[in-house]
Amino acid sequence: MEVSLAMPSDAAGAGAGSDLPDIDDHLVEPGTRYEMLDGELVYVPPSDPPHGERQFQLCALVAAHTGSDVQGASDLLTRISKNDDVAPDVSLYPSARDPGTGARQLEQ
């Protein structure tokens, strides 16, 4: 199964005072092969060679084109809404920490 996600309307990390969960307040255990999609626990198998090779190339390409104001990560578990906790192949997020929490933040 292939999954492509757009940022949900109830995106996490909205900052202090928000009723949304923090992006590091996980629904699944980090380091496992599970993600939460639309409130359902989903097993995410390891990638096969074509996917893993493309992911490696994509990470190198993205890293070459990001500035100091952007951080990138691969397979970083991120709580993106009340019901979703996912680890996309590549994530980009602001280098600056959330001023209210001091934690990683999502682009708003």
N, C-alpha and C positions, 0 to 999 in steps of 0.2 A: 504494500500500500504506500502510495506517495502522498505526502501532505504538504500543502502550501498554505501559510498563514499570513493574513493581513493583520495589522494591529487592531485588536478589538476595541469597540467603543468604550468598554469599561477598563481601559488600559491601566496597569498598575504603575506604581512609582510616581504618583501625582504630587507627592510632597507631603510635608507635615500638615496635619489636619484633615487629610483625605480619608474617606471611608474605604478606600481601595487598599489591598494588601501591599506590603513592601515587595519589591522585585526579588528579594532574597528570602522571603517567607514562603518556603516551598511546600507544595502539596505532596511531592514524592521525595524520596531519599536521594540526595545528590550522589552521583557515582554509580547509580543503578541504570538499568536499561529501560526504565519506565518514564513516561511523560503523562501529563494529565491534559486531555484535549476535550473541551466542552464538558468538563466534569467527569469524564470517563477515563479510567486507567488504561493506558495503551502500552504494550510491549514494543520497544523499538530495537530491532535486531541490529547487530553490527553491519557496517556497510560491506558490500562485495568490492572486488578490485576496481571495476570501472567507476563506481560512485566514490570510493575512497581516493582514487587518483585525481578525479575531478575536484573533489573537495580540497585536496592539497594544493592543486593549481589555483583554485579560486582564492584560497587564503593568501597565497603569495601575491596574486594580482591585487587583491583588496589592500593588503599591507603596503604595497608599493604606492598606493594612491590615497592614503589617509594622512591627514596632518596631525599635528600635536594636540589638537582639540578633540580628536576622536580616538577611542580605543576600539580594538577588535578582539574577538575571541572565537574559538571553534568549539562547538558542542557545549556551550556554557548554559547551564540550567537557569532559566529566567522565568519568574512569575510575571506573566503579562496581563492577567486579569483575575477576577475572582475565581474563575473556573479553569484557567489554563496555566500550566507550568511546563514549559517546553525548552528543549536544547537544540536550537537550529544549527545547521552546518556552519554558518557564519553569522555572528552578531556584531553590530556596530553600535556604540553608545558614547555619550559625551565623556571626555576625560575628567571634566569637573565633577566633583562629588555633589550630591544633593545638599544644598545649603541647610535644609531643615533637619536632615537625618545623618548627613556625613557618609551616606552609602552611595553605591552605584545608582545611576538614574537612567531612565529611558528618555529618548528624545521626545518632546511633547509637540 
